[in-house]
Amino acid sequence: MTVDDVLAFERLDRVSVSPDGALIAAVVLRGALPGEIYGRTSYEVDPSRGDVWIIDRATGARRNVTKARARSAGAWCATWSPDGQSLAFLSTRPEGAEPRGGDNVRLYVWDRSSGHIRRLGDWGVMTQTRYGAAIHHLDIAGPGLPSGDSCTAGEDKPGFAWLDRRRLLVAMLPPGTVSGLIDESERSYRHIAATHDALRAGQAPIVSASGSGTERTRATTQTEASLAIVDAATGVRIDIAPVPAYPFNGSLGIRVSPDGTRAAVLATTGGVAPTESFSWPRDDGDWLVEKRLGFVDLAAGAAIRWITLPATAKLPVQLGSWTADGRGISLIARADASDRTAVPFSVDAASGIVTGLAT
């Protein structure tokens, strides 16, 4: 076996069966061959070399519906609508004057009846970087679901979820910013180069301050995502509210209520400040950051109602599931950054009352 043989391997990235069981959407990663785009993430799991194949379960007939190789682009995170008539997926597919290989990650939909592929907007979609890179970690789940779909086993999750047969809830990036998938490997080097140029030009001091407490980096308008609802048939977008998208070890958890009218949001707002005697309880990004819990109505211009958590749940770790009646949601949290165990709580969505649950 040669190096060329290894690079030519094609890999099955994800399989999703339509609700009626008739079709299979399989994401296949093409080989790392000449003409592809490299350096965005580890070559063996790079979804920007992916294609979506539709397979008829009864006959075995299959077809590549994205055919992204010609544009050195990728398509992945293929997710069926609840009625199985549409398939949403992420893609770097370029259009118009956009460069070969694409310049951002955007949301597309494949229509089952017509076979047509439609881009739902030119805005970038927040994505989770692969192999545990600490830019973004996503877990967005549709109505009543305990957790979001995975784009591939044990790896990234999409920045969108179906609300019903034609509407999607999407976490969009701020204007002018690109998905972490695009520049995961380059972002730090570009930052270093920009800082170097600013120093030489006398536009920045030669030392910079960093610290804990109020000196820590906080979310700004450039580190916010925008929650929006997008119509898969028309592309019409309804903006709901901005949410923090902390740039390092940032995670965003969203759980839509069973009736689809509101969502619980758990967003990272900053890093835990270490102290001289501090010992990290776990080597896990969710345990190294501070998060904020809130609820938001899924309507145009709605504001997130942030909840004041008690001292026993000061540091939330992860969202759980909504209650069957949609009145509250569970989460696990800890009181102190050094705690090695997180305990469960229930939060009432209307009153914000937090109640401890049996461990």
C-alpha positions in Angstrom: 0.0 0.0 0.0 1.4 3.4 -1.0 0.8 6.9 0.4 -1.3 7.6 -2.7 -3.5 4.6 -1.9 -4.1 5.9 1.6 -5.0 9.4 0.4 -7.4 8.0 -2.1 -9.6 6.3 0.5 -13.2 7.3 0.5 -15.0 7.2 3.9 -18.6 6.9 4.9 -19.2 9.9 7.2 -22.8 9.7 8.1 -26.0 7.8 7.2 -29.6 9.2 7.7 -32.7 7.3 6.8 -35.8 9.2 5.6 -38.8 9.1 8.0 -40.7 6.7 5.6 -37.7 4.4 5.4 -37.6 4.5 1.6 -34.4 6.6 1.1 -31.0 6.8 2.7 -28.9 10.0 2.7 -25.2 9.0 3.0 -22.4 11.5 3.3 -19.2 10.1 1.7 -15.9 11.9 2.0 -13.9 11.9 -1.2 -10.2 10.9 -1.3 -7.6 13.5 -0.6 -6.7 13.7 -4.3 -5.1 16.6 -6.4 -7.5 19.5 -7.0 -9.1 19.4 -3.6 -8.9 22.1 -0.9 -6.6 21.3 2.1 -5.6 22.7 5.4 -9.1 23.5 6.8 -9.1 20.6 9.3 -7.5 17.1 9.5 -7.5 15.7 6.0 -9.0 12.3 7.0 -12.2 13.8 8.5 -12.5 17.0 6.4 -16.2 17.4 5.5 -15.4 20.0 2.9 -14.6 17.0 0.6 -18.0 15.4 1.3 -20.8 14.5 -1.1 -24.4 13.6 -0.3 -25.6 10.4 -2.0 -29.2 9.3 -2.1 -29.8 5.6 -2.0 -33.1 3.8 -2.7 -33.4 1.2 0.1 -35.6 -1.1 -2.0 -33.6 -1.2 -5.2 -30.1 -0.1 -4.1 -30.0 2.6 -6.8 -27.8 5.4 -5.7 -26.9 8.9 -7.0 -24.6 11.7 -6.0 -26.9 14.7 -5.7 -24.3 17.3 -4.7 -21.4 16.4 -7.1 -19.1 18.8 -5.3 -15.8 17.5 -6.6 -16.1 19.7 -9.7 -16.1 22.8 -7.4 -13.6 21.4 -4.8 -16.5 21.8 -2.3 -18.1 19.7 0.3 -21.5 18.8 1.7 -22.3 17.2 5.0 -24.7 17.0 8.0 -27.5 15.8 5.7 -30.6 15.9 7.9 -34.2 14.9 6.8 -37.2 17.1 7.4 -39.9 15.5 9.6 -42.0 14.7 6.5 -39.0 13.3 4.6 -39.6 15.6 1.6 -36.5 17.8 2.2 -32.9 17.2 3.1 -31.0 20.1 4.8 -27.2 20.0 4.7 -24.1 22.2 5.2 -21.9 23.0 2.3 -18.9 25.1 1.1 -20.5 25.0 -2.4 -19.5 28.2 -4.2 -21.9 30.3 -6.2 -21.4 33.3 -8.5 -18.0 34.9 -8.0 -17.2 32.9 -4.9 -13.8 31.1 -5.1 -13.3 27.4 -5.9 -13.8 25.5 -2.7 -16.1 28.1 -1.2 -15.4 30.9 1.3 -17.9 30.0 4.0 -20.2 27.3 5.3 -23.8 27.8 4.3 -27.1 26.0 4.6 -28.7 24.2 1.6 -31.8 22.1 1.0 -32.4 19.3 -1.5 -36.0 18.9 -2.5 -37.0 15.2 -2.9 -39.7 15.7 -5.5 -37.8 17.9 -7.9 -34.2 17.0 -7.1 -33.4 20.7 -6.9 -30.8 22.1 -4.5 -31.4 25.5 -3.0 -29.1 27.8 -1.0 -31.2 29.3 1.8 -29.0 32.4 2.2 -25.6 33.9 1.7 -25.0 34.2 5.5 -22.6 31.8 7.2 -23.7 29.1 9.5 -22.1 28.4 12.9 -20.4 25.0 12.7 -18.5 22.7 15.1 -14.9 22.1 14.2 -13.8 18.4 14.1 -11.4 16.5 16.3 -12.4 18.5 19.3 -11.0 21.8 18.2 -12.0 24.4 20.8 -13.6 27.0 18.6 -17.3 26.0 18.8 -19.2 23.0 20.3 -22.8 22.8 19.2 -25.8 20.8 20.4 -29.0 22.1 18.8 -32.1 19.9 19.1 -35.6 20.3 17.5 -39.0 20.0 19.3 -39.0 17.6 22.2 -35.6 16.0 21.3 -33.2 15.3 24.2 -30.1 16.1 22.1 -29.1 17.3 18.6 -28.2 15.1 15.7 -24.5 14.3 15.1 -23.0 15.0 11.7 -20.8 12.0 12.2 -20.3 9.4 14.9 -18.8 11.0 18.0 -17.9 14.2 16.3 -19.5 17.5 15.2 -23.2 18.5 15.3 -24.9 20.9 12.9 -25.8 24.5 13.7 -29.4 23.9 12.7 -32.5 21.8 13.5 -35.8 21.2 11.8 -38.8 22.8 13.6 -41.4 21.3 11.3 -41.7 20.1 7.7 -40.5 23.4 6.2 -38.9 25.6 8.9 -35.4 25.4 10.3 -33.9 27.0 13.4 -30.4 28.2 12.5 -27.4 29.6 14.4 -26.0 32.2 12.0 -22.6 33.9 12.2 -22.1 37.6 12.5 -21.7 39.4 9.2 -18.2 39.3 7.9 -17.1 36.2 9.9 -16.6 32.7 8.6 -17.2 29.3 10.0 -14.6 27.7 12.2 -14.5 24.8 9.7 -13.1 27.1 7.1 -10.2 28.5 9.0 -9.7 26.3 12.0 -6.1 25.7 11.1 -5.3 29.2 10.0 -7.2 31.5 12.5 -4.4 31.7 15.1 -1.7 32.4 12.5 -3.7 35.2 10.9 -4.2 36.7 14.3 -0.5 36.5 15.0 0.3 38.2 11.6 -2.2 41.0 12.2 -0.8 41.7 15.6 2.7 41.7 14.2 1.7 44.2 11.5 -0.1 46.4 14.1 3.0 46.5 16.3 5.4 47.5 13.5 3.0 50.2 12.5 2.9 51.6 16.0 -0.9 50.9 16.2 -0.7 48.6 19.3 1.3 48.4 22.5 4.2 45.9 22.7 2.6 44.4 25.8 -1.0 43.4 26.5 -2.8 42.7 29.7 -4.7 39.5 30.5 -6.2 38.4 33.7 -9.1 37.0 35.6 -12.3 38.7 36.8 -13.3 41.8 34.8 -10.2 41.5 32.6 -11.3 38.3 31.0 -12.5 38.3 27.4 -16.2 38.6 27.1 -18.6 38.2 24.2 -18.9 41.1 21.9 -21.0 41.7 18.8 -18.3 39.9 16.8 -18.6 36.9 19.1 -22.4 36.5 18.9 -24.4 34.2 16.7 -27.9 35.0 15.6 -30.8 32.7 16.1 -33.2 32.7 13.1 -36.0 30.7 11.6 -35.6 30.0 7.9 -38.3 28.7 5.5 -36.8 25.9 3.5 -39.2 26.5 0.6 -38.9 30.2 0.2 -35.7 31.1 2.0 -37.5 33.8 4.0 -35.6 34.4 7.3 -37.1 35.6 10.6 -34.4 36.9 13.0 -35.1 36.0 16.7 -32.3 37.0 19.0 -28.5 37.2 19.3 -26.7 34.6 21.5 -23.1 34.5 22.8 -20.7 32.6 20.7 -17.6 32.6 22.9 -14.5 32.2 20.6 -12.5 29.6 22.7 -14.0 26.5 24.2 -17.3 28.0 23.3 -20.4 25.8 23.4 -24.0 26.5 22.5 -26.8 24.2 23.6 -30.4 24.8 22.3 -33.4 22.7 23.1 -36.8 23.5 21.4 -39.8 22.8 23.5 -42.2 20.0 22.6 -44.8 22.4 21.1 -42.1 24.3 19.1 -43.0 27.7 20.5 -39.8 28.4 22.6 -36.3 27.2 23.2 -33.9 26.9 26.1 -30.5 28.3 25.4 -27.3 27.5 27.3 -24.4 29.7 26.0 -20.8 30.1 27.0 -20.0 33.6 28.2 -16.4 33.3 29.4 -13.6 31.1 30.7 -13.4 30.0 34.3 -10.7 32.1 36.0 -8.0 29.9 37.5 -6.5 30.6 40.9 -3.1 29.6 42.4 -4.5 26.5 44.1 -7.0 25.7 41.4 -7.1 22.2 39.9 -9.2 21.5 36.8 -11.7 18.8 37.6 -12.0 17.5 34.0 -10.2 17.9 30.7 -13.5 18.8 29.1 -14.4 22.2 27.5 -17.8 22.2 29.1 -16.1 22.2 32.5 -13.7 25.0 31.8 -16.1 27.7 31.0 -18.9 29.8 32.4 -22.4 29.5 30.9 -25.7 31.3 31.0 -29.1 29.8 30.8 -32.1 31.5 29.1 -35.4 31.0 27.4 -36.6 32.6 24.2 -39.9 32.6 22.3 -39.4 31.5 18.7 -40.8 34.7 17.2 -39.4 37.7 15.4 -37.4 40.1 17.6 -37.9 38.1 20.7 -35.3 38.7 23.5 -33.7 35.9 25.5 -34.9 36.0 29.1 -31.8 35.1 31.1 -32.2 33.1 34.3 -30.4 33.9 37.6 -29.2 30.5 38.8 -28.7 29.8 42.5 -25.3 29.3 44.0 -25.7 25.5 43.9 -26.1 25.7 40.2 -23.7 28.6 39.5 -21.8 26.7 36.7 -24.1 24.9 34.3 -22.5 22.1 32.3 -25.2 20.8 29.9 -28.9 21.0 29.1 -31.1 17.9 29.5 -34.6 17.4 28.2 -37.9 19.3 28.4 -40.7 18.0 30.5 -43.5 16.3 28.5 -45.8 19.3 29.1 -43.1 21.8 28.0 -43.1 23.7 31.2 -39.5 23.2 32.2 -36.2 21.7 31.3 -33.5 19.8 33.2 -29.8 20.6 33.3 -26.7 19.5 35.2 -24.6 22.1 37.0 -22.1 22.5 39.8 -21.6 25.1 42.5 -17.8 25.6 42.2 -15.3 25.2 39.4 -13.3 22.7 41.4 -16.3 20.3 41.8 -15.7 17.0 40.1 -19.4 16.1 39.9 -22.3 17.9 38.3 -25.8 17.4 39.8 -29.2 17.7 38.1 -31.7 20.5 38.4 -35.1 21.4 36.9 -35.8 24.9 35.7 -39.4 26.3 35.2 -39.5 28.2 31.9 -42.2 30.6 33.0 -41.0 31.5 36.5 -37.3 30.7 36.3 -37.5 28.8 39.5 -34.7 26.3 39.9 -35.3 23.0 41.8 -32.7 20.4 42.7 -33.4 16.9 41.6 -32.4 13.6 43.1 -28.9 12.6 42.0 
